[in-house]
Amino acid sequence: MSKTPKKIQKEMALIYEKTWNDLVASLSPFKRHIIIEKFDVVDGHHIYHCRMDREIAASVTKEARILADEIIDAKFSGKF
């Protein structure tokens, strides 16, 4: 069970989403096309059929997570 209050969880989710959107918007048109359009959704999961597309999506996802974690650590350090 999480000890993080729901209000803070919602704020954190918004930070992750904003970071993802900003990062995807800053990508080259080629990479943005892969992230936005070149996948299928199977059981709620994004499936990239090409290995290169999967690697690009994974690296962008990792970068967004790292950036969002840095923002969250700075904003919420010591609050819970």
N, C-alpha and C positions, 0 to 999 in steps of 0.2 A: 504494500500500500504506500502510495506517495505522500510525503509530508508537505509537498509544495501546494500552496493554496490554489484553488481553481482560477482565481483572478490572475495570478501570476502565470499559471499554465497557459491561459489564453493570450496574455501579453507575449509570452515566449513563442507561441505558435505564430503570432503575427510577425514577430521578428524573423523567424525562419522563412515565412512566406514572402515577406518584403525582400529579404536578402536573396532568395531564389529568383524572384521577379526582376530585381535589379541586375543580378548577374546574367541572367538569360538575355535581358535587353542589351547588355553590353557586349555580347558575343558577336562574332562575325556572322554575316548572313548564312553562310554554309552551316556552321554549328547550330545556330538558332533554328534553322530548318530541321535539322536532325532532332533536336530536343523537342520541338513543338509538333512536328508532323510525321516523323518516320517511325512510328511504333504502333503496335496493336495493344488493346487492353484485354487481358484474359484474367478472369476472376479478380478484377480490381488491380491487377499488376500491369505495369508498362512492359511490353515485350519488344525488344529491339532484335530484329532477325539477323542483322549484319554485326559481326564481331567489332568492327571499327566503330559503328554507331553505339554499341554497348559500352565500349571503352570511353568514348567521348561523353556519353551520358553519365557514366560512373565518375569520371574526373570532375565534371561540372557539379554533380551532386556533392561530392566530397568537398570541393572548394566552397560551395554555399554553406555546407554544414560547419566547416571550420570558421568561416567569417561570422556566421550567426552565433556560434559558440563564444567567440571573442566578444561580440556585442553583449550577449547575455551575461557572460562573466563580469564584464565591466559594469553593467547596469544593476545586477542583482547580487553582487558579491557580499556575503555576510548577512543576507536577508533571511535565510532559512537554513 
